[in-house]
Amino acid sequence: MKSTVTSKGQVTIPQEIRSKAKIVPGSQLNFQLENDGTLIAHVLSRDISELKGMIKIKRKKPVSLKEMKNAISDGANESTQ
């Protein structure tokens, strides 16, 4: 299979290779250049379970319906002033 490099350095990876390597939009590739000039591309993939706990979320008390209505009302009042 053959691809052409664009003036921006971009290459289209043929569909057959993308399918077999499970490359999807947003996939990251790691490139390695061997001494003999061979270029190796590794698909960096993660199991979704590895992401658990990476982002800490401070949970606050849920906002009540009354508080939401008041915030909307306050915002509407500010935009008319």
C-alpha positions as CSV (number, residue, x, y, z in Angstrom):
1,M,0.0,0.0,0.0
2,K,1.2,3.5,-0.8
3,S,0.3,7.0,0.5
4,T,1.6,10.4,-0.3
5,V,2.8,13.0,2.2
6,T,1.1,16.4,1.8
7,S,2.9,19.7,2.0
8,K,1.7,19.9,5.7
9,G,3.4,16.6,6.5
10,Q,0.1,14.7,6.6
11,V,-0.4,11.1,5.4
12,T,-3.7,9.2,4.9
13,I,-3.5,5.8,6.4
14,P,-5.2,3.3,4.2
15,Q,-8.6,2.0,5.5
16,E,-7.4,-1.6,5.6
17,I,-4.5,-0.7,7.9
18,R,-6.7,1.6,10.1
19,S,-9.2,-1.3,10.5
20,K,-6.6,-3.9,11.3
21,A,-4.7,-1.7,13.7
22,K,-7.9,-0.3,15.3
23,I,-7.0,3.3,14.5
24,V,-10.0,5.6,14.9
25,P,-10.3,9.4,15.0
26,G,-8.4,10.6,18.0
27,S,-6.0,7.7,18.1
28,Q,-2.4,8.6,18.9
29,L,0.5,7.0,17.1
30,N,4.1,6.8,18.4
31,F,6.8,6.8,15.6
32,Q,10.2,5.2,15.9
33,L,12.9,5.5,13.3
34,E,15.3,2.5,13.2
35,N,19.0,2.9,12.2
36,D,18.3,1.3,8.8
37,G,15.7,3.9,8.0
38,T,12.7,1.7,8.8
39,L,9.8,3.7,10.3
40,I,7.7,2.0,12.9
41,A,4.3,3.4,14.0
42,H,2.8,2.1,17.3
43,V,-0.8,2.8,18.1
44,L,-1.1,4.1,21.6
45,S,-4.3,2.7,23.1
46,R,-5.8,2.6,26.5
47,D,-8.6,0.6,28.0
48,I,-11.3,2.8,29.2
49,S,-11.0,1.3,32.7
50,E,-7.4,2.8,32.9
51,L,-8.9,6.3,32.9
52,K,-10.9,5.8,36.1
53,G,-9.8,8.2,38.8
54,M,-7.6,10.4,36.6
55,I,-10.0,13.4,37.0
56,K,-11.0,14.4,40.5
57,I,-14.4,16.0,40.6
58,K,-15.5,17.9,43.7
59,R,-19.1,17.0,44.1
60,K,-21.3,19.7,45.4
61,K,-24.8,19.6,46.7
62,P,-27.2,19.4,43.7
63,V,-28.9,22.6,42.7
64,S,-32.6,22.8,43.5
65,L,-35.2,23.7,40.9
66,K,-35.9,26.9,42.9
67,E,-32.2,27.9,42.8
68,M,-32.1,27.3,39.0
69,K,-35.2,29.4,38.4
70,N,-33.7,32.2,40.6
71,A,-30.4,32.1,38.7
72,I,-32.3,32.3,35.3
73,S,-34.4,35.2,36.6
74,D,-31.3,37.0,37.9
75,G,-29.5,36.5,34.6
76,A,-32.5,37.8,32.7
77,N,-32.7,40.8,34.9
78,E,-29.0,41.6,34.4
79,S,-29.3,41.4,30.6
80,T,-32.1,43.9,30.6
81,Q,-30.2,46.5,32.6
